[in-house]
């Protein structure tokens, strides 16, 4: 029983790595940016809850805003009315990668 559980876990782990390996490089870079700068508060995957309850999961952002329309705000610098979210500005390459990552969560 334990062997089959471990084998199942290894298969899931291997498959998840395979899925990420098949992603566009821009999506991979966007995920790294999100993991580095956003995952402390936001869920950046398709299933988990955000660590900070008021921070929307990234998989739901497209339900609130068209992702392409976030480009201008991200390029100009995100700032919010609450002190826990840092202000930051993305350069054009980071912006394209991050938007590609957000779009990948829409499916």
BALOLUM-584172 format. One record per residue: residue number from 1; residue in three letters; x, y, z of N, C-alpha, C in turn. Coordinates in Angstrom, 1 decimal. Layout:
N
{k:NUM	r:ALA	n.px:X	n.py:Y	n.pz:Z	ca.px:X	ca.py:Y	ca.pz:Z	c.px:X	c.py:Y	c.pz:Z};
...
// end
This chain:
107
{k:1	r:UNK	n.px:0.8	n.py:-1.2	n.pz:0.0	ca.px:0.0	ca.py:0.0	ca.pz:0.0	c.px:0.9	c.py:1.3	c.pz:0.0};
{k:2	r:UNK	n.px:1.8	n.py:1.3	n.pz:0.9	ca.px:2.7	ca.py:2.5	ca.pz:1.0	c.px:3.5	c.py:2.6	c.pz:-0.3};
{k:3	r:UNK	n.px:3.9	n.py:1.5	n.pz:-0.9	ca.px:4.7	ca.py:1.6	ca.pz:-2.2	c.px:3.8	c.py:2.2	c.pz:-3.3};
{k:4	r:UNK	n.px:2.5	n.py:1.8	n.pz:-3.3	ca.px:1.6	ca.py:2.4	ca.pz:-4.4	c.px:1.4	c.py:3.9	c.pz:-4.1};
{k:5	r:UNK	n.px:1.3	n.py:4.3	n.pz:-2.9	ca.px:1.1	ca.py:5.7	ca.pz:-2.5	c.px:2.3	c.py:6.5	c.pz:-3.0};
{k:6	r:UNK	n.px:3.5	n.py:6.0	n.pz:-2.6	ca.px:4.7	ca.py:6.7	ca.pz:-3.0	c.px:4.8	c.py:6.7	c.pz:-4.5};
{k:7	r:UNK	n.px:4.5	n.py:5.6	n.pz:-5.2	ca.px:4.6	ca.py:5.6	ca.pz:-6.7	c.px:3.6	c.py:6.6	c.pz:-7.3};
{k:8	r:UNK	n.px:2.4	n.py:6.7	n.pz:-6.7	ca.px:1.5	ca.py:7.7	ca.pz:-7.2	c.px:2.0	c.py:9.1	c.pz:-7.0};
{k:9	r:UNK	n.px:2.5	n.py:9.4	n.pz:-5.9	ca.px:3.1	ca.py:10.7	ca.pz:-5.6	c.px:4.2	c.py:11.0	c.pz:-6.6};
{k:10	r:UNK	n.px:5.1	n.py:10.1	n.pz:-6.9	ca.px:6.2	ca.py:10.3	ca.pz:-7.8	c.px:5.6	c.py:10.6	c.pz:-9.2};
{k:11	r:UNK	n.px:4.6	n.py:9.9	n.pz:-9.6	ca.px:4.0	ca.py:10.1	ca.pz:-11.0	c.px:3.4	c.py:11.5	c.pz:-11.1};
{k:12	r:UNK	n.px:2.7	n.py:11.9	n.pz:-10.0	ca.px:2.1	ca.py:13.2	ca.pz:-10.0	c.px:3.2	c.py:14.3	c.pz:-10.1};
{k:13	r:UNK	n.px:4.3	n.py:14.1	n.pz:-9.3	ca.px:5.4	ca.py:15.0	ca.pz:-9.3	c.px:6.0	c.py:15.1	c.pz:-10.7};
{k:14	r:UNK	n.px:6.3	n.py:13.9	n.pz:-11.3	ca.px:6.9	ca.py:13.9	ca.pz:-12.6	c.px:6.0	c.py:14.5	c.pz:-13.6};
{k:15	r:UNK	n.px:4.7	n.py:14.3	n.pz:-13.6	ca.px:3.8	ca.py:14.9	ca.pz:-14.5	c.px:3.7	c.py:16.4	c.pz:-14.4};
{k:16	r:UNK	n.px:3.7	n.py:16.9	n.pz:-13.1	ca.px:3.7	ca.py:18.4	ca.pz:-12.9	c.px:5.0	c.py:19.0	c.pz:-13.5};
{k:17	r:UNK	n.px:6.1	n.py:18.4	n.pz:-13.3	ca.px:7.3	ca.py:18.9	ca.pz:-13.9	c.px:7.3	c.py:18.9	c.pz:-15.4};
{k:18	r:UNK	n.px:6.7	n.py:17.8	n.pz:-16.0	ca.px:6.5	ca.py:17.7	ca.pz:-17.4	c.px:5.6	c.py:18.9	c.pz:-18.0};
{k:19	r:UNK	n.px:4.6	n.py:19.2	n.pz:-17.3	ca.px:3.7	ca.py:20.2	ca.pz:-17.7	c.px:4.4	c.py:21.6	c.pz:-17.7};
{k:20	r:UNK	n.px:5.1	n.py:21.8	n.pz:-16.7	ca.px:5.9	ca.py:23.1	ca.pz:-16.7	c.px:7.0	c.py:23.1	c.pz:-17.7};
{k:21	r:UNK	n.px:7.6	n.py:22.0	n.pz:-18.0	ca.px:8.6	ca.py:21.9	ca.pz:-19.0	c.px:8.0	c.py:22.2	c.pz:-20.4};
{k:22	r:UNK	n.px:6.7	n.py:21.9	n.pz:-20.6	ca.px:6.1	ca.py:22.1	ca.pz:-21.9	c.px:5.6	c.py:23.6	c.pz:-22.1};
{k:23	r:UNK	n.px:5.6	n.py:24.3	n.pz:-21.0	ca.px:5.2	ca.py:25.7	ca.pz:-21.1	c.px:6.1	c.py:26.6	c.pz:-21.9};
{k:24	r:UNK	n.px:5.6	n.py:27.7	n.pz:-22.4	ca.px:6.4	ca.py:28.6	ca.pz:-23.1	c.px:7.4	c.py:29.2	c.pz:-22.1};
{k:25	r:UNK	n.px:8.6	n.py:29.6	n.pz:-22.6	ca.px:9.6	ca.py:30.2	ca.pz:-21.6	c.px:9.1	c.py:31.4	c.pz:-21.0};
{k:26	r:UNK	n.px:8.3	n.py:32.2	n.pz:-21.7	ca.px:7.7	ca.py:33.5	ca.pz:-21.1	c.px:6.8	c.py:33.1	c.pz:-19.9};
{k:27	r:UNK	n.px:6.0	n.py:32.1	n.pz:-20.0	ca.px:5.2	ca.py:31.7	ca.pz:-18.9	c.px:6.0	c.py:31.2	c.pz:-17.7};
{k:28	r:UNK	n.px:7.1	n.py:30.5	n.pz:-18.0	ca.px:8.0	ca.py:30.0	ca.pz:-16.9	c.px:8.6	c.py:31.2	c.pz:-16.2};
{k:29	r:UNK	n.px:9.1	n.py:32.2	n.pz:-17.0	ca.px:9.7	ca.py:33.4	ca.pz:-16.4	c.px:8.7	c.py:34.2	c.pz:-15.6};
{k:30	r:UNK	n.px:7.4	n.py:34.3	n.pz:-16.1	ca.px:6.4	ca.py:35.0	ca.pz:-15.4	c.px:6.1	c.py:34.3	c.pz:-14.1};
{k:31	r:UNK	n.px:6.0	n.py:33.0	n.pz:-14.1	ca.px:5.8	ca.py:32.2	ca.pz:-12.9	c.px:6.9	c.py:32.5	c.pz:-11.8};
{k:32	r:UNK	n.px:8.1	n.py:32.5	n.pz:-12.3	ca.px:9.3	ca.py:32.8	ca.pz:-11.4	c.px:9.1	c.py:34.2	c.pz:-10.8};
{k:33	r:UNK	n.px:8.7	n.py:35.2	n.pz:-11.6	ca.px:8.5	ca.py:36.5	ca.pz:-11.1	c.px:7.4	c.py:36.5	c.pz:-10.1};
{k:34	r:UNK	n.px:6.3	n.py:35.8	n.pz:-10.4	ca.px:5.2	ca.py:35.8	ca.pz:-9.4	c.px:5.6	c.py:35.1	c.pz:-8.1};
{k:35	r:UNK	n.px:6.3	n.py:34.0	n.pz:-8.2	ca.px:6.8	ca.py:33.2	ca.pz:-7.0	c.px:7.7	c.py:34.1	c.pz:-6.2};
{k:36	r:UNK	n.px:8.5	n.py:34.9	n.pz:-6.8	ca.px:9.5	ca.py:35.7	ca.pz:-6.1	c.px:8.8	c.py:36.9	c.pz:-5.5};
{k:37	r:UNK	n.px:7.9	n.py:37.6	n.pz:-6.2	ca.px:7.4	ca.py:38.9	ca.pz:-5.8	c.px:5.9	c.py:38.8	c.pz:-5.2};
{k:38	r:UNK	n.px:5.2	n.py:37.8	n.pz:-5.5	ca.px:3.8	ca.py:37.8	ca.pz:-5.2	c.px:3.2	c.py:36.7	c.pz:-4.4};
{k:39	r:UNK	n.px:3.9	n.py:35.6	n.pz:-4.4	ca.px:3.4	ca.py:34.4	ca.pz:-3.7	c.px:3.3	c.py:34.4	c.pz:-2.2};
{k:40	r:UNK	n.px:3.9	n.py:35.4	n.pz:-1.6	ca.px:3.9	ca.py:35.6	ca.pz:-0.2	c.px:2.4	c.py:35.9	c.pz:0.2};
{k:41	r:UNK	n.px:1.7	n.py:36.6	n.pz:-0.7	ca.px:0.3	ca.py:37.0	ca.pz:-0.4	c.px:-0.7	c.py:36.3	c.pz:-1.3};
{k:42	r:UNK	n.px:-0.4	n.py:36.2	n.pz:-2.6	ca.px:-1.4	ca.py:35.7	ca.pz:-3.6	c.px:-1.1	c.py:34.2	c.pz:-3.9};
{k:43	r:UNK	n.px:-2.2	n.py:33.5	n.pz:-4.1	ca.px:-2.1	ca.py:32.2	ca.pz:-4.7	c.px:-1.7	c.py:32.4	c.pz:-6.2};
{k:44	r:UNK	n.px:-0.7	n.py:31.7	n.pz:-6.6	ca.px:-0.2	ca.py:31.8	ca.pz:-8.0	c.px:-0.4	c.py:30.5	c.pz:-8.8};
{k:45	r:UNK	n.px:-1.2	n.py:29.6	n.pz:-8.2	ca.px:-1.5	ca.py:28.4	ca.pz:-9.0	c.px:-3.0	c.py:28.3	c.pz:-9.2};
{k:46	r:UNK	n.px:-3.4	n.py:27.1	n.pz:-9.6	ca.px:-4.9	ca.py:26.9	ca.pz:-10.0	c.px:-5.7	c.py:26.3	c.pz:-8.9};
{k:47	r:UNK	n.px:-5.1	n.py:26.1	n.pz:-7.7	ca.px:-5.9	ca.py:25.4	ca.pz:-6.7	c.px:-5.8	c.py:25.9	c.pz:-5.2};
{k:48	r:UNK	n.px:-4.7	n.py:26.5	n.pz:-4.8	ca.px:-4.5	ca.py:26.8	ca.pz:-3.4	c.px:-5.2	c.py:28.2	c.pz:-3.1};
{k:49	r:UNK	n.px:-5.4	n.py:28.4	n.pz:-1.8	ca.px:-5.9	ca.py:29.6	ca.pz:-1.4	c.px:-4.8	c.py:30.6	c.pz:-1.2};
{k:50	r:UNK	n.px:-5.0	n.py:31.9	n.pz:-1.3	ca.px:-4.0	ca.py:32.9	ca.pz:-1.1	c.px:-3.6	c.py:32.9	c.pz:0.3};
{k:51	r:UNK	n.px:-2.3	n.py:33.0	n.pz:0.6	ca.px:-1.8	ca.py:33.1	ca.pz:2.0	c.px:-2.4	c.py:34.2	c.pz:2.8};
{k:52	r:UNK	n.px:-2.6	n.py:35.4	n.pz:2.1	ca.px:-3.3	ca.py:36.5	ca.pz:2.7	c.px:-4.7	c.py:36.6	c.pz:2.1};
{k:53	r:UNK	n.px:-5.7	n.py:36.4	n.pz:3.0	ca.px:-7.1	ca.py:36.3	ca.pz:2.6	c.px:-7.6	c.py:37.4	c.pz:1.7};
{k:54	r:UNK	n.px:-7.1	n.py:38.6	n.pz:1.9	ca.px:-7.6	ca.py:39.7	ca.pz:1.0	c.px:-7.0	c.py:39.8	c.pz:-0.3};
{k:55	r:UNK	n.px:-5.9	n.py:39.0	n.pz:-0.5	ca.px:-5.2	ca.py:39.0	ca.pz:-1.8	c.px:-5.9	c.py:38.0	c.pz:-2.8};
{k:56	r:UNK	n.px:-6.4	n.py:38.5	n.pz:-3.9	ca.px:-7.1	ca.py:37.6	ca.pz:-4.8	c.px:-6.1	c.py:36.5	c.pz:-5.4};
{k:57	r:UNK	n.px:-6.6	n.py:35.3	n.pz:-5.6	ca.px:-5.7	ca.py:34.3	ca.pz:-6.3	c.px:-5.5	c.py:34.8	c.pz:-7.7};
{k:58	r:UNK	n.px:-4.4	n.py:34.6	n.pz:-8.3	ca.px:-4.1	ca.py:35.1	ca.pz:-9.6	c.px:-5.0	c.py:34.4	c.pz:-10.7};
{k:59	r:UNK	n.px:-5.4	n.py:33.2	n.pz:-10.4	ca.px:-6.3	ca.py:32.4	ca.pz:-11.3	c.px:-7.6	c.py:33.1	c.pz:-11.5};
{k:60	r:UNK	n.px:-8.0	n.py:34.0	n.pz:-10.6	ca.px:-9.3	ca.py:34.7	ca.pz:-10.7	c.px:-9.2	c.py:36.1	c.pz:-11.3};
{k:61	r:UNK	n.px:-8.0	n.py:36.6	n.pz:-11.5	ca.px:-7.8	ca.py:38.0	ca.pz:-11.9	c.px:-8.5	c.py:38.3	c.pz:-13.2};
{k:62	r:UNK	n.px:-8.5	n.py:37.3	n.pz:-14.2	ca.px:-9.2	ca.py:37.5	ca.pz:-15.5	c.px:-10.7	c.py:37.6	c.pz:-15.3};
{k:63	r:UNK	n.px:-11.3	n.py:37.2	n.pz:-14.2	ca.px:-12.7	ca.py:37.4	ca.pz:-13.9	c.px:-13.0	c.py:38.8	c.pz:-13.5};
{k:64	r:UNK	n.px:-12.0	n.py:39.5	n.pz:-13.0	ca.px:-12.2	ca.py:40.9	ca.pz:-12.5	c.px:-11.8	c.py:41.9	c.pz:-13.6};
{k:65	r:UNK	n.px:-10.7	n.py:41.6	n.pz:-14.2	ca.px:-10.1	ca.py:42.5	ca.pz:-15.2	c.px:-9.6	c.py:41.7	c.pz:-16.4};
{k:66	r:UNK	n.px:-9.8	n.py:42.3	n.pz:-17.6	ca.px:-9.1	ca.py:41.7	ca.pz:-18.8	c.px:-7.6	c.py:41.8	c.pz:-18.5};
{k:67	r:UNK	n.px:-6.9	n.py:40.6	n.pz:-18.6	ca.px:-5.5	ca.py:40.6	ca.pz:-18.3	c.px:-4.7	c.py:41.6	c.pz:-19.2};
{k:68	r:UNK	n.px:-5.1	n.py:41.7	n.pz:-20.4	ca.px:-4.3	ca.py:42.7	ca.pz:-21.3	c.px:-4.5	c.py:44.1	c.pz:-20.8};
{k:69	r:UNK	n.px:-5.6	n.py:44.4	n.pz:-20.1	ca.px:-5.8	ca.py:45.8	ca.pz:-19.6	c.px:-4.9	c.py:46.0	c.pz:-18.4};
{k:70	r:UNK	n.px:-4.4	n.py:45.0	n.pz:-17.7	ca.px:-3.5	ca.py:45.2	ca.pz:-16.6	c.px:-2.1	c.py:45.7	c.pz:-17.0};
{k:71	r:UNK	n.px:-1.8	n.py:45.5	n.pz:-18.3	ca.px:-0.5	ca.py:45.9	ca.pz:-18.8	c.px:-0.1	c.py:47.3	c.pz:-18.5};
{k:72	r:UNK	n.px:-1.0	n.py:48.2	n.pz:-18.7	ca.px:-0.7	ca.py:49.6	ca.pz:-18.5	c.px:-0.4	c.py:49.9	c.pz:-17.0};
{k:73	r:UNK	n.px:-1.3	n.py:49.3	n.pz:-16.1	ca.px:-1.1	ca.py:49.5	ca.pz:-14.7	c.px:0.2	c.py:48.9	c.pz:-14.2};
{k:74	r:UNK	n.px:0.5	n.py:47.7	n.pz:-14.7	ca.px:1.8	ca.py:47.1	ca.pz:-14.3	c.px:3.0	c.py:47.8	c.pz:-14.9};
{k:75	r:UNK	n.px:2.9	n.py:48.4	n.pz:-16.0	ca.px:4.0	ca.py:49.2	ca.pz:-16.6	c.px:4.3	c.py:50.5	c.pz:-15.9};
{k:76	r:UNK	n.px:3.2	n.py:51.1	n.pz:-15.4	ca.px:3.3	ca.py:52.4	ca.pz:-14.7	c.px:3.6	c.py:52.2	c.pz:-13.3};
{k:77	r:UNK	n.px:3.4	n.py:51.0	n.pz:-12.7	ca.px:3.7	ca.py:50.8	ca.pz:-11.3	c.px:2.4	c.py:50.5	c.pz:-10.5};
{k:78	r:UNK	n.px:2.4	n.py:49.3	n.pz:-9.9	ca.px:1.2	ca.py:49.0	ca.pz:-9.1	c.px:1.3	c.py:49.6	c.pz:-7.8};
{k:79	r:UNK	n.px:0.3	n.py:50.3	n.pz:-7.4	ca.px:0.3	ca.py:50.8	ca.pz:-6.0	c.px:-1.2	c.py:50.6	c.pz:-5.5};
{k:80	r:UNK	n.px:-1.3	n.py:50.2	n.pz:-4.3	ca.px:-2.6	ca.py:50.0	ca.pz:-3.7	c.px:-2.9	c.py:50.8	c.pz:-2.5};
{k:81	r:UNK	n.px:-4.1	n.py:50.8	n.pz:-2.0	ca.px:-4.4	ca.py:51.5	ca.pz:-0.8	c.px:-4.1	c.py:50.8	c.pz:0.5};
{k:82	r:UNK	n.px:-3.5	n.py:49.6	n.pz:0.4	ca.px:-3.2	ca.py:49.0	ca.pz:1.7	c.px:-1.7	c.py:48.8	c.pz:1.8};
{k:83	r:UNK	n.px:-1.2	n.py:48.9	n.pz:3.0	ca.px:0.3	ca.py:48.9	ca.pz:3.2	c.px:1.0	c.py:47.6	c.pz:3.0};
{k:84	r:UNK	n.px:0.3	n.py:46.5	n.pz:2.9	ca.px:0.9	ca.py:45.2	ca.pz:2.8	c.px:1.4	c.py:44.9	c.pz:1.4};
{k:85	r:UNK	n.px:0.9	n.py:45.5	n.pz:0.4	ca.px:1.3	ca.py:45.3	ca.pz:-1.0	c.px:2.4	c.py:46.3	c.pz:-1.4};
{k:86	r:UNK	n.px:3.5	n.py:45.7	n.pz:-1.7	ca.px:4.6	ca.py:46.7	ca.pz:-2.1	c.px:4.3	c.py:47.3	c.pz:-3.5};
{k:87	r:UNK	n.px:4.8	n.py:48.5	n.pz:-3.7	ca.px:4.7	ca.py:49.1	ca.pz:-5.0	c.px:5.9	c.py:48.6	c.pz:-5.9};
{k:88	r:UNK	n.px:5.6	n.py:48.3	n.pz:-7.1	ca.px:6.6	ca.py:47.9	ca.pz:-8.0	c.px:6.2	c.py:48.2	c.pz:-9.4};
{k:89	r:UNK	n.px:7.3	n.py:48.2	n.pz:-10.3	ca.px:7.1	ca.py:48.5	ca.pz:-11.7	c.px:7.8	c.py:47.5	c.pz:-12.5};
{k:90	r:UNK	n.px:7.2	n.py:47.0	n.pz:-13.5	ca.px:7.8	ca.py:45.9	ca.pz:-14.4	c.px:8.4	c.py:46.5	c.pz:-15.6};
{k:91	r:UNK	n.px:9.5	n.py:46.0	n.pz:-16.0	ca.px:10.1	ca.py:46.5	ca.pz:-17.3	c.px:9.3	c.py:45.7	c.pz:-18.4};
{k:92	r:UNK	n.px:9.5	n.py:46.1	n.pz:-19.7	ca.px:8.7	ca.py:45.5	ca.pz:-20.7	c.px:8.8	c.py:44.0	c.pz:-20.8};
{k:93	r:UNK	n.px:10.0	n.py:43.5	n.pz:-20.7	ca.px:10.2	ca.py:42.0	ca.pz:-20.8	c.px:9.5	c.py:41.3	c.pz:-19.6};
{k:94	r:UNK	n.px:9.6	n.py:41.8	n.pz:-18.4	ca.px:9.0	ca.py:41.3	ca.pz:-17.2	c.px:7.4	c.py:41.3	c.pz:-17.4};
{k:95	r:UNK	n.px:7.0	n.py:42.4	n.pz:-17.9	ca.px:5.5	ca.py:42.6	ca.pz:-18.1	c.px:5.0	c.py:41.6	c.pz:-19.0};
{k:96	r:UNK	n.px:5.6	n.py:41.4	n.pz:-20.2	ca.px:5.2	ca.py:40.4	ca.pz:-21.1	c.px:5.2	c.py:39.0	c.pz:-20.5};
{k:97	r:UNK	n.px:6.2	n.py:38.7	n.pz:-19.8	ca.px:6.3	ca.py:37.3	ca.pz:-19.1	c.px:5.2	c.py:37.2	c.pz:-18.1};
{k:98	r:UNK	n.px:5.0	n.py:38.2	n.pz:-17.3	ca.px:4.0	ca.py:38.1	ca.pz:-16.2	c.px:2.6	c.py:38.0	c.pz:-16.8};
{k:99	r:UNK	n.px:2.3	n.py:38.7	n.pz:-17.9	ca.px:1.0	ca.py:38.6	ca.pz:-18.5	c.px:0.8	c.py:37.3	c.pz:-19.1};
{k:100	r:UNK	n.px:1.8	n.py:36.7	n.pz:-19.7	ca.px:1.8	ca.py:35.4	ca.pz:-20.3	c.px:1.4	c.py:34.3	c.pz:-19.2};
{k:101	r:UNK	n.px:2.1	n.py:34.5	n.pz:-18.1	ca.px:1.8	ca.py:33.6	ca.pz:-16.9	c.px:0.4	c.py:33.8	c.pz:-16.5};
{k:102	r:UNK	n.px:-0.1	n.py:35.0	n.pz:-16.3	ca.px:-1.5	ca.py:35.2	ca.pz:-15.8	c.px:-2.5	c.py:34.6	c.pz:-16.8};
{k:103	r:UNK	n.px:-2.2	n.py:34.8	n.pz:-18.1	ca.px:-3.1	ca.py:34.2	ca.pz:-19.2	c.px:-3.1	c.py:32.7	c.pz:-19.1};
{k:104	r:UNK	n.px:-2.0	n.py:32.1	n.pz:-18.7	ca.px:-1.9	ca.py:30.6	ca.pz:-18.6	c.px:-2.8	c.py:30.1	c.pz:-17.5};
{k:105	r:UNK	n.px:-3.2	n.py:30.9	n.pz:-16.5	ca.px:-4.0	ca.py:30.5	ca.pz:-15.5	c.px:-5.5	c.py:30.5	c.pz:-15.8};
{k:106	r:UNK	n.px:-5.8	n.py:31.1	n.pz:-17.0	ca.px:-7.2	ca.py:31.3	ca.pz:-17.4	c.px:-7.9	c.py:30.0	c.pz:-17.8};
{k:107	r:UNK	n.px:-7.1	n.py:29.0	n.pz:-18.2	ca.px:-7.6	ca.py:27.8	ca.pz:-18.8	c.px:-8.0	c.py:26.8	c.pz:-17.7};
// end
